Amino acid sequence: MRLFEELLDLIFSARCRECGEKLDLTRRACLCGKCWDAIRLIRPPACVSCGKQMKSDLEAICGECRLSKHLFIDNRSAAVYDGVMRNAIHLFKYEDKRKLGEYFGEMTAEALSAFGGVSGIDCLIPVPIFRKKHRDFNQAEVLAGYIGKKFGLPVYSDVLFRVKDTKPQHELSRDERRQNVSGAFSLRNPEKLDSATVLLVDDILTTGATADECAAAILGGSKAVSVRVFTLARAE
């Protein structure tokens, strides 16, 4: 199916949504191979707490995490949230370029493998969107689906729910972000998480406010042991 769609785009001279160049067989959905290759992947060493790319393995934790402790154990991310990656995620979420999800899924699996796989993880929970959002899909659920299929883990989309419509986090300051998501999540079917180490999946981690609030709901409302986080992109 992917090859058929790509051949159609070649015939009709589709162009890259990032640079405007004509797409060829190196393309990734609506992006050309050159632009896709410009995405900055995160690989070890990374901050052991938030997953931020570190320049040297002489330090295990970044300056921000030295000042604040998260409720989740750690976060790992596939790429830096800037440039092509930022625009690609926007296309994926808001312009219905769901074909990008396949390539993002491959990227997440490769990143998890680079950081040691999913040893000790019992299940995946995607960060939910508000049920009245005018989107046909939840990008975190798409990513969690790829990870679950790749590593043979169950994905629970009926456990964590967003009960408050929140503003986009990127529009807010650090303090405003925590206030924005405070009390935004609730738990159902908590018995699914008994004695579990949960991998929370989302598209972007910036300050970690959303992940912390989700972890608070999970740990406070179930017998889960701990929450770890995986995000497609990590802000610098």
N, C-alpha and C positions, 0 to 999 in steps of 0.2 A: 504493500500500500504506500509506504514511504517513497519507494523508488518511482512508482507511478505518478505520484503528485510532483515529485521533483522533475520528472521528464516533461510533464505538462508545463511547469514553470519555465523550463528551458525553451520549449517551443514558443511560448508566449512572451519570452524575454522579461521575466520577472526580475526586479532589482532589489538589491540589499537594502533593508530598512535602516541600516546604520550609515553606510557610505554612498549608496546610490549606484554602485557598480552592478553590472549584470551578473546574475547568479549562475554558477556552474556546478559541476558535480562535487565540489568541495563544500558546498553550502551546508548550513545547519538551519533547516526550516526557512525563515525569512531573512537570515543573515548569511553573508558570504563567509567562506572559510577563513579569509584573511582577518576579518573583523572578529570572528569567533576565537581565533588563535590569539587575539589581543587581550582576551579576558585573563586577568591575573589570578591564577590558581593559588590557593593557600596550601602549603605543604609544611611539614615539620622543618624548623621549630615554630610552634605557635604557643601562645599563652595557655597554660594548663587550665586556666579558669574560663576565660571568655572566648578563646580560639583566635584571637587577633594574631596576625602574622608577626613573628618576631624576627629581627635581623640576625640575632645570634642565639645559640643555644646555651650561652653562659648565664642567661637569666631565664627562669621558668615562668615568671608571672609578670604581666605588664603593669605599668604605673597605675592605671585606673583600678585594677583589681586589687592592688595593694591597699587602696583606700576604701574599698567597698566589697562586701561579701555577698555572693548570690545564694539564692535558695536552691538552685540546681547545682549539681556536682561540677559539670563542665559543659562547654559548648565546642563543637567542631563545625567548621564551615568549609564549603567547597571553593569559594572564590571571594575576592575583594569586591565590595559593593561600590563600584565606580565605573565611569566610562561606558563601555559596551555592556557590561553586566547590568548596570543600573537601567539602561535603556531596554535591554532584553527582558528584564523582569517586568518592566512597565508594559511592554508589548504582550507578554504572557498573561498578566493579570487583567489589564484594562482594555486591550484591543483584541482579545479573544484569539491570540496566536497560540492556541493550545498545542500545536505541533512542536513548539519549543519544549514542551514538557517532557517529550521523549529524550531530548538531548540533555536537559537538566537532570532527568532521572539517571542517565548514564554518568553524568558528572558527579552526582551525589554518591553513587555506588563506588566510583573510583576514589573519591575523597575519603569515604569511610574506610575503604581498604587501606589507603595510605596511612591512616591514623590508627590502624590496628583492628579494623573490622568491628563487629558488634558483639564481641564476647561479653557475656554477662547481661546482655539486654534481653528482656522477656517479651516486650511488646512495644508497639509504636502508637503514639497519639498525635494526630495533626492538630495544630492550633486552629480553633474554629473561627469562622467568620460569623458576623451577625446574620441571623436567618432572614432579615429583610433587605440585606444588601442586594443590589440589582446585578448580581453576577450568577452565571449558570454553574460555576464550579468554584471549589476552594483549592487554591494553588498548593497549600500545605498538604491537603489530602492527596493530591496528584503525586507529590514528591514522596509522601509516606507510602503510597501504593507501590511505587517503583522500588523503594528500599525493602519493603516487606516481601515483595516477589523475589528480589535478588537474593536476600539472605534468609528467606523462609520464616519470617516473623509475622505474627498477627498484627493487623492494624485495627485499632478500636476508634471508630468515628462516632460512637454512641455513648461516650463516657464524659468527655469534656465539652461544655457548651458555653458560648458567649451570650450572656444575658443582658448586656448593655451595649448600645451602639456607641462606639468611640470614634474620636477624630483620628485622622491619619497621624501616626506617631512622628513622621518626618517633619511635620509642621510645628512641633512643640519643643520646648526646652527640656532638659533632663528632668527637672522637678515636675514639669507639667505632664511629662510622659507617664510618670508613676501615678500621678493623680488621675490621669485620663483612663488608665486601665484598672484602677483600684475597684475591686468588687465586680469586675466585668465577666468573671467566669464562675461556673458552677459545675458540680459533678453529678452524674447519674450512673447507675450500674457499677458502684464502687467495688463490688465483690470481684469484678474482673481483674482488679489490680492487687489482690491479696498477695503479699510477699514479693511483689514484682519490682524490678528495676525498669523504669519507663524511659523510652527515648522520645522526647517531645520534638516534633518536626515543624519547622516554619520556613518561610522564604528568606527573611532578613533578620539579623540581630544587630541592633545599634547600641543601646545602653543596657539591654537585657531586662528592661522593665516588664515587657509582655511575658517573657519566659519566666521571670520571677513570680508574676501574678498567677500564671498557669501552674507553676510548681507549688505555690501556696495552696491553690484549690485542690490539687491532686494529693499532696501530702496531708493536708488538713481534713480531707473528706474521705480518705481511703486508708487501707493498710499497706499502701505501696512503700517499698523500702527507700527508694531514691529516684530522683529525676535527673536524667542527662538530656542534652539538647543537641540537635543537629539542624543547621540552617544552610540554605543554599548559598547565602552571601553574608559577609561580615563587614560592617562599616569600619573604616579606618579610624 
